[in-house]
Amino acid sequence: MRTHGFIRWLGRVLATALVVAAGRATAGDWPRFLGPHGNGVSDETNLLERWPDGGPPVVWDKAVGAGYSAPSVQGHRLVLHQRQGNQEVVEGLEAATGKSLWRYAYPSHFIDPYGYNNGPRATPLLTTNRCFTFGAEGRLVCLNLADGALVWERDTGKDWLIPAAFFGVGSTPLLDHGRLLVMVGGQPDAGMVAFDPQTGHTLWESVGRKNWEGVPKSIWPGENIFHWERSDKQASYATPVAADLNGRHRVLCFMRQGLVSLDPRNGVVDDSFFFRAPVAESVNASDPVVVSNEVFISSAYYKTGSALLRVRPDNGKFEPRWRSRVLEIHWMTPLYRAGYLYAFSGRNPPDAHFACVELETGKLMWDVDERWAYGVPQPPVFGRGSCILAEDKLIVIGEGGLLGLFKVNPRRAEEVSRFQVPSLEFPCWAAPVLAHRRLYLRSEKRLVCLNLAR
């Protein structure tokens, strides 16, 4: 009996190890939200140094279903999560041509209460043999990457008590050391849940009332203590970030209530930092940025602004370095390079601007303020945007489909090129994807592939 038990245990370990090992991206892949390193930085080289007059060459351009989910690329496959009619569809495409390779669909009844589109928000997570997706209603699905066959699925909305999200489920899962970490948002203490990536079984659940009840609401003068309610939402729209802090491996989760540092092996929380706007109709959506033993977070709602936190080496607690409204980031994750952050700040298009900020001090270095006037014809502007970094240049996509290229320069905004992608229109809210020198851009209706090879 002991021998049989050991064999079963060894089988589970080896199967999980296979999935984890498969999570290692090969050169040029973009297998998860914000790319191979989860920070928007690409390792690609030999890219166009500036756009041609007519823009980068179009490789393919096709109509797609609704959603704000960016595509992911592993090898020759691209996976897109989209809404078509009354179904959420996970589709495998040939990355070089856009040709459909396989399709997996399931019913969806999600209706965005604020009138935005009803498609998925989270980005597919790919390994060399698996595809993980997290739908707008909280359906967690694991598929075979080769043919789209179902491996397992979990309906988190039924398995946990989860208050309805404002804009649907939008936090992309993270695969870390043999655990699939998902911001489920369950009450009262299942904000984060770890799953076995091989089987979908629950490994642990953590974060909630026990972390937030009675903590100081430090951003609100005169309102000092947070009291947990059963209806409180926990899930945000930020993706968990893995990092080594003071020699300890941790996962940073920017929840609706604020930032949490936890041990991914067991879900034990080191510390929580309350960081939330004072009204219910608000979200945290920008991923934490980790630099050495410091963490930057930001939100655009109701003067919440930004904060830089130091993680203490003795106990893992957060220690504020500075707080400011120098950046108020709605959804994009800022790009960090050599001591500086590059980000789009502003909650709405009319007040959005592209800025560079010194990380250690919060000092504004430069600011590109292009106003978007509603109802008045204007030259193309970026509005709110997203950007990635490759070969020391920032590739920017504005929410109206304006594509830009900037040199990384903390002294001044050094724009190299800009080009309005003809088939893209507002809103383009998915981050750019760069894989094998091809740039993939998504709007609500179209997916465009451009050739950036020099």
C-alpha positions as CSV (number, residue, x, y, z in Angstrom):
1,M,0.0,0.0,0.0
2,R,2.8,2.4,0.9
3,T,4.5,1.6,-2.5
4,H,1.3,2.3,-4.4
5,G,0.7,5.5,-2.5
6,F,4.3,6.7,-3.3
7,I,3.8,5.9,-7.0
8,R,0.6,7.9,-7.1
9,W,2.3,10.8,-5.3
10,L,5.3,10.7,-7.6
11,G,3.0,10.7,-10.6
12,R,1.3,13.8,-9.4
13,V,4.6,15.5,-8.8
14,L,6.0,14.6,-12.2
15,A,2.8,15.7,-14.0
16,T,2.8,19.1,-12.3
17,A,6.5,19.5,-13.0
18,L,5.8,18.9,-16.7
19,V,3.3,21.7,-16.7
20,V,5.6,24.0,-14.8
21,A,8.6,23.2,-17.0
22,A,6.4,23.8,-20.0
23,G,5.8,27.3,-18.7
24,R,9.2,28.4,-19.8
25,A,8.9,30.6,-22.9
26,T,11.3,30.2,-25.8
27,A,13.0,33.2,-27.3
28,G,10.5,35.5,-29.0
29,D,7.4,34.1,-27.3
30,W,4.8,36.3,-25.5
31,P,3.0,33.6,-23.5
32,R,1.2,35.7,-20.9
33,F,0.0,39.1,-19.9
34,L,2.8,41.7,-20.4
35,G,5.1,39.2,-22.0
36,P,7.8,36.7,-21.1
37,H,8.8,38.6,-17.9
38,G,5.4,39.8,-17.0
39,N,6.5,43.4,-17.0
40,G,6.0,44.6,-20.6
41,V,9.7,44.2,-21.6
42,S,10.6,42.3,-24.7
43,D,13.9,40.6,-25.6
44,E,13.3,41.1,-29.3
45,T,16.1,42.6,-31.5
46,N,16.5,43.8,-35.1
47,L,13.3,45.8,-35.0
48,L,12.3,48.8,-37.2
49,E,14.0,51.9,-35.8
50,R,11.1,54.1,-37.0
51,W,7.8,53.5,-38.8
52,P,7.7,53.9,-42.6
53,D,5.4,56.7,-43.8
54,G,2.5,54.2,-44.3
55,G,3.2,52.5,-41.0
56,P,4.7,49.1,-40.4
57,P,3.7,46.5,-43.0
58,V,0.5,44.7,-42.3
59,V,0.9,40.9,-42.1
60,W,-2.8,40.2,-41.5
61,D,-5.9,41.9,-40.2
62,K,-9.1,40.1,-39.2
63,A,-12.4,40.7,-37.4
64,V,-12.7,39.1,-34.0
65,G,-15.2,38.9,-31.2
66,A,-15.6,41.3,-28.4
67,G,-13.3,41.6,-25.4
68,Y,-10.4,43.5,-23.8
69,S,-8.2,40.4,-23.5
70,A,-4.8,40.7,-25.2
71,P,-3.7,37.7,-27.3
72,S,-0.8,35.5,-26.2
73,V,1.8,33.7,-28.4
74,Q,3.7,30.5,-27.8
75,G,5.7,29.1,-30.7
76,H,3.7,29.3,-33.9
77,R,0.4,29.5,-32.0
78,L,-1.5,32.6,-31.0
79,V,-4.5,32.3,-28.6
80,L,-7.3,34.8,-28.4
81,H,-10.1,34.9,-25.8
82,Q,-13.2,36.6,-27.2
83,R,-17.0,36.9,-27.0
84,Q,-19.1,35.7,-29.9
85,G,-22.9,35.9,-29.5
86,N,-23.8,34.1,-26.3
87,Q,-20.5,32.3,-26.0
88,E,-16.9,32.9,-24.8
89,V,-14.6,31.5,-27.4
90,V,-10.9,30.5,-26.8
91,E,-9.4,30.3,-30.3
92,G,-6.0,29.0,-31.4
93,L,-4.6,30.8,-34.5
94,E,-1.6,30.4,-36.6
95,A,0.4,33.4,-35.4
96,A,2.0,34.1,-38.9
97,T,-1.2,34.1,-40.9
98,G,-4.2,34.5,-38.5
99,K,-5.6,31.2,-39.8
100,S,-7.8,29.4,-37.2
101,L,-6.4,26.2,-35.9
102,W,-8.9,25.2,-33.2
103,R,-11.8,26.6,-31.2
104,Y,-13.2,26.0,-27.7
105,A,-16.5,27.7,-26.7
106,Y,-18.8,27.7,-23.7
107,P,-22.0,29.7,-22.8
108,S,-21.6,33.2,-21.3
109,H,-24.4,35.4,-20.0
110,F,-22.3,38.3,-18.8
111,I,-23.6,41.8,-19.4
112,D,-21.4,44.7,-18.4
113,P,-23.5,46.8,-16.1
114,Y,-21.9,50.0,-17.3
115,G,-22.4,49.4,-21.0
116,Y,-18.9,48.3,-22.0
117,N,-18.5,45.2,-24.1
118,N,-19.4,41.8,-22.7
119,G,-16.3,39.9,-23.7
120,P,-13.4,38.5,-21.5
121,R,-10.9,40.8,-19.9
122,A,-8.1,38.5,-18.7
123,T,-5.3,37.4,-21.1
124,P,-4.6,33.7,-21.9
125,L,-1.7,32.1,-20.0
126,L,0.3,29.7,-22.2
127,T,2.8,27.0,-21.6
128,T,4.3,24.7,-24.3
129,N,1.4,22.3,-23.8
130,R,-1.4,24.1,-21.9
131,C,-3.6,27.2,-22.2
132,F,-5.3,28.7,-19.2
133,T,-8.1,31.3,-19.5
134,F,-10.2,33.1,-17.0
135,G,-13.6,34.3,-18.3
136,A,-15.7,37.4,-17.6
137,E,-18.0,35.4,-15.3
138,G,-15.1,33.6,-13.5
139,R,-14.9,30.4,-15.5
140,L,-11.3,29.1,-15.2
141,V,-10.4,26.8,-18.1
142,C,-7.4,24.6,-18.9
143,L,-7.0,23.5,-22.5
144,N,-4.5,21.4,-24.5
145,L,-2.6,24.0,-26.5
146,A,-2.1,21.7,-29.5
147,D,-5.8,21.2,-30.3
148,G,-7.9,23.1,-27.8
149,A,-9.2,20.0,-26.0
150,L,-10.6,20.5,-22.5
151,V,-8.3,19.3,-19.7
152,W,-10.2,20.7,-16.8
153,E,-12.4,23.7,-15.7
154,R,-13.6,25.4,-12.6
155,D,-16.6,27.7,-12.2
156,T,-15.3,30.0,-9.5
157,G,-18.6,31.9,-9.3
158,K,-20.3,28.7,-8.1
159,D,-17.4,27.3,-6.0
160,W,-16.9,30.5,-4.0
161,L,-19.1,33.3,-2.6
162,I,-18.0,36.1,-5.0
163,P,-19.8,39.5,-5.0
164,A,-20.5,40.7,-8.6
165,A,-17.5,42.5,-10.2
166,F,-18.0,46.0,-11.6
167,F,-16.7,45.3,-15.1
168,G,-16.5,41.5,-15.1
169,V,-13.5,39.3,-14.0
170,G,-10.3,40.8,-15.3
171,S,-7.2,39.6,-13.4
172,T,-5.0,37.2,-15.4
173,P,-3.8,34.0,-13.5
174,L,-0.2,33.5,-12.7
175,L,1.7,30.2,-12.9
176,D,4.4,30.1,-10.2
177,H,6.4,27.2,-8.9
178,G,3.8,24.5,-9.7
179,R,0.8,26.6,-8.6
180,L,-1.8,28.4,-10.7
181,L,-2.5,31.6,-8.6
182,V,-5.9,33.2,-9.4
183,M,-7.5,36.3,-7.9
184,V,-10.9,34.7,-7.4
185,G,-12.2,37.4,-5.0
186,G,-14.2,34.9,-2.8
187,Q,-15.7,35.9,0.6
188,P,-14.7,36.0,3.3
189,D,-11.1,34.8,3.0
190,A,-10.6,33.5,-0.6
191,G,-9.4,36.6,-2.4
192,M,-6.5,34.6,-3.8
193,V,-6.8,30.8,-4.6
194,A,-4.0,28.4,-5.7
195,F,-4.9,25.6,-8.0
196,D,-3.0,22.5,-9.1
197,P,-2.4,23.4,-12.8
198,Q,-2.5,19.7,-13.8
199,T,-5.9,18.9,-12.2
200,G,-7.6,22.2,-11.2
201,H,-7.9,21.0,-7.6
202,T,-7.7,23.7,-4.9
203,L,-4.4,23.9,-3.1
204,W,-5.0,26.8,-0.7
205,E,-7.1,30.0,-0.4
206,S,-6.2,33.2,1.4
207,V,-6.7,36.9,1.7
208,G,-9.8,38.7,2.9
209,R,-11.5,39.7,6.1
210,K,-8.7,38.6,8.4
211,N,-6.2,40.8,6.5
212,W,-8.4,44.0,6.1
213,E,-10.7,44.1,9.2
214,G,-9.6,47.0,11.4
215,V,-6.7,48.3,9.2
216,P,-6.2,52.1,9.0
217,K,-7.7,53.7,6.0
218,S,-4.7,56.0,5.8
219,I,-5.6,57.8,2.6
220,W,-8.8,59.2,4.1
221,P,-8.3,61.9,6.8
222,G,-11.0,61.5,9.5
223,E,-11.9,58.0,8.5
224,N,-9.3,55.8,10.2
225,I,-10.6,52.2,10.4
226,F,-11.8,49.8,7.7
227,H,-14.7,47.5,8.7
228,W,-15.3,44.4,6.6
229,E,-18.7,43.8,5.1
230,R,-20.0,40.6,3.5
231,S,-20.6,42.4,0.3
232,D,-17.1,43.7,-0.1
233,K,-15.5,42.9,-3.4
234,Q,-11.9,41.6,-3.2
235,A,-10.8,41.0,-6.8
236,S,-9.3,43.8,-8.7
237,Y,-8.2,43.9,-12.4
238,A,-4.5,43.7,-11.7
239,T,-2.5,40.5,-12.3
240,P,-0.5,39.0,-9.5
241,V,3.3,39.5,-9.8
242,A,6.0,37.1,-8.6
243,A,9.2,38.6,-7.2
244,D,12.2,37.8,-4.9
245,L,12.1,40.3,-2.1
246,N,15.0,40.3,0.3
247,G,15.9,36.8,-0.7
248,R,12.4,35.4,-0.2
249,H,10.1,34.4,-3.1
250,R,6.8,36.2,-2.9
251,V,3.7,37.0,-4.9
252,L,2.3,40.6,-4.8
253,C,-1.4,40.9,-5.3
254,F,-2.9,44.3,-5.9
255,M,-6.4,43.5,-4.6
256,R,-9.4,45.8,-4.5
257,Q,-8.6,46.8,-0.9
258,G,-4.8,47.3,-1.6
259,L,-1.5,45.5,-1.9
260,V,-0.8,42.0,-0.4
261,S,2.5,40.2,-0.2
262,L,2.1,36.4,0.3
263,D,4.0,33.2,0.2
264,P,2.9,31.2,-2.9
265,R,3.6,27.9,-1.3
266,N,0.8,28.2,1.3
267,G,-0.9,31.6,0.9
268,V,0.4,33.0,4.2
269,V,0.3,36.8,4.1
270,D,3.4,38.8,5.1
271,D,1.7,42.2,5.0
272,S,-1.2,44.2,3.6
273,F,-1.2,47.8,2.6
274,F,-4.6,49.5,2.3
275,F,-4.9,51.4,-1.0
276,R,-8.4,52.1,-2.2
277,A,-10.5,55.0,-3.4
278,P,-13.2,56.1,-1.0
279,V,-16.2,55.3,-3.2
280,A,-17.6,51.9,-4.3
281,E,-17.4,52.6,-8.0
282,S,-13.6,52.3,-8.3
283,V,-11.0,49.7,-9.2
284,N,-7.3,48.9,-9.0
285,A,-6.2,47.7,-12.4
286,S,-2.5,48.5,-12.9
287,D,0.0,45.7,-11.9
288,P,2.5,46.3,-9.1
289,V,6.0,47.2,-10.4
290,V,8.8,45.6,-8.4
291,V,12.3,47.0,-8.5
292,S,14.8,45.4,-6.1
293,N,13.0,45.5,-2.7
294,E,10.5,48.2,-3.6
295,V,7.0,48.1,-5.0
296,F,5.2,50.8,-6.9
297,I,1.4,50.9,-7.1
298,S,-1.1,53.4,-8.7
299,S,-4.8,54.0,-9.3
300,A,-6.7,56.6,-11.2
301,Y,-9.8,56.9,-9.1
302,Y,-10.7,59.8,-6.8
303,K,-7.3,61.2,-6.0
304,T,-5.8,57.8,-4.9
305,G,-2.6,58.5,-6.9
306,S,0.5,56.4,-6.5
307,A,2.8,55.0,-3.8
308,L,6.3,53.6,-3.6
309,L,6.7,51.0,-0.8
310,R,9.8,49.5,0.6
311,V,9.7,45.8,1.8
312,R,11.5,45.6,5.1
313,P,14.2,42.9,5.2
314,D,13.5,41.9,8.8
315,N,9.8,41.1,8.6
316,G,8.6,41.6,5.1
317,K,6.3,44.5,6.0
318,F,5.5,47.4,3.7
319,E,7.1,50.8,4.6
320,P,5.9,53.8,2.5
321,R,8.7,55.8,0.8
322,W,6.4,58.4,-0.9
323,R,2.8,59.0,-1.9
324,S,1.8,61.4,-4.7
325,R,-0.7,62.1,-7.5
326,V,2.2,62.5,-9.9
327,L,0.8,59.3,-11.7
328,E,-2.8,58.3,-11.6
329,I,-2.8,55.1,-13.7
330,H,-6.1,53.7,-14.9
331,W,-5.3,50.3,-16.3
332,M,-1.8,50.1,-17.9
333,T,1.2,48.8,-16.0
334,P,4.0,51.4,-16.1
335,L,7.3,50.5,-17.8
336,Y,10.4,50.6,-15.7
337,R,13.8,51.4,-17.1
338,A,17.0,52.5,-15.3
339,G,15.4,54.3,-12.5
340,Y,12.4,55.8,-14.3
341,L,8.8,54.9,-14.9
342,Y,7.0,55.6,-18.2
343,A,3.2,55.5,-18.1
344,F,-0.1,56.9,-19.2
345,S,-1.8,58.9,-16.4
346,G,-5.4,60.0,-16.1
347,R,-8.7,58.3,-15.6
348,N,-10.6,59.6,-18.7
349,P,-9.5,60.5,-22.2
350,P,-9.7,64.3,-21.8
351,D,-7.2,64.3,-18.9
352,A,-4.9,61.5,-20.1
353,H,-1.2,62.2,-20.6
354,F,2.0,60.3,-21.2
355,A,4.6,60.9,-18.5
356,C,8.0,59.9,-17.1
357,V,8.6,59.9,-13.3
358,E,11.7,59.2,-11.3
359,L,11.0,56.1,-9.2
360,E,12.9,56.9,-6.1
361,T,11.6,60.4,-5.6
362,G,8.3,60.6,-7.5
363,K,9.6,63.6,-9.4
364,L,7.9,64.3,-12.8
365,M,10.6,64.4,-15.5
366,W,8.4,65.1,-18.5
367,D,4.7,65.1,-19.5
368,V,3.1,64.8,-23.0
369,D,-0.3,66.4,-22.6
370,E,-2.4,65.8,-25.7
371,R,-6.1,66.7,-25.0
372,W,-8.9,64.6,-26.4
373,A,-11.9,67.0,-26.9
374,Y,-15.2,65.2,-27.1
375,G,-17.4,66.1,-30.2
376,V,-14.7,68.3,-31.7
377,P,-12.5,67.1,-34.6
378,Q,-8.9,66.7,-33.4
379,P,-5.7,65.4,-34.8
380,P,-5.0,61.8,-33.7
381,V,-4.0,61.7,-30.0
382,F,-3.0,58.8,-27.7
383,G,-5.6,59.5,-25.0
384,R,-5.1,56.7,-22.5
385,G,-2.7,54.2,-23.8
386,S,-0.6,51.2,-23.1
387,C,3.1,50.6,-24.0
388,I,5.7,47.9,-24.1
389,L,9.5,48.2,-24.3
390,A,11.8,46.7,-26.9
391,E,15.4,47.6,-28.0
392,D,15.3,50.7,-25.7
393,K,12.2,52.0,-27.4
394,L,8.6,52.3,-26.1
395,I,6.0,50.9,-28.4
396,V,2.8,52.8,-27.6
397,I,-0.8,52.1,-28.6
398,G,-3.4,54.8,-27.9
399,E,-7.0,54.0,-27.2
400,G,-8.0,55.3,-30.6
401,G,-5.6,53.1,-32.5
402,L,-2.7,55.6,-32.8
403,L,0.6,53.7,-32.8
404,G,3.7,55.5,-31.5
405,L,7.4,54.9,-31.0
406,F,9.4,56.7,-28.4
407,K,13.1,56.5,-27.4
408,V,13.6,55.7,-23.7
409,N,14.8,59.1,-22.5
410,P,14.1,60.4,-19.0
411,R,15.2,64.0,-19.9
412,R,12.6,64.7,-22.6
413,A,9.8,63.0,-24.5
414,E,11.6,61.8,-27.7
415,E,9.0,60.6,-30.2
416,V,10.4,58.8,-33.2
417,S,7.2,57.9,-35.1
418,R,3.5,57.8,-34.9
419,F,0.9,56.1,-37.2
420,Q,-2.8,55.7,-37.1
421,V,-3.6,52.1,-37.7
422,P,-6.5,52.4,-40.3
423,S,-8.6,49.4,-39.1
424,L,-8.4,50.2,-35.4
425,E,-10.8,52.5,-33.6
426,F,-11.7,53.4,-30.1
427,P,-11.5,51.6,-27.7
428,C,-8.1,49.9,-28.0
429,W,-7.6,49.0,-24.4
430,A,-5.5,45.8,-24.7
431,A,-1.8,46.0,-24.3
432,P,0.4,45.5,-27.4
433,V,1.9,42.1,-27.9
434,L,5.3,41.6,-29.6
435,A,6.3,38.0,-30.6
436,H,8.9,36.9,-33.2
437,R,9.2,40.5,-34.5
438,R,5.4,40.7,-35.1
439,L,3.3,43.3,-33.3
440,Y,-0.3,42.3,-32.4
441,L,-2.8,45.0,-31.7
442,R,-6.4,44.5,-30.6
443,S,-9.5,46.7,-30.6
444,E,-13.0,45.6,-29.7
445,K,-13.6,44.4,-33.2
446,R,-10.3,43.6,-34.9
447,L,-6.9,42.0,-34.4
448,V,-4.1,43.4,-36.5
449,C,-0.6,41.9,-37.0
450,L,2.2,44.2,-38.1
451,N,5.7,43.2,-39.2
452,L,8.4,45.1,-37.1
453,A,11.4,43.2,-38.5
454,R,14.2,45.5,-39.7
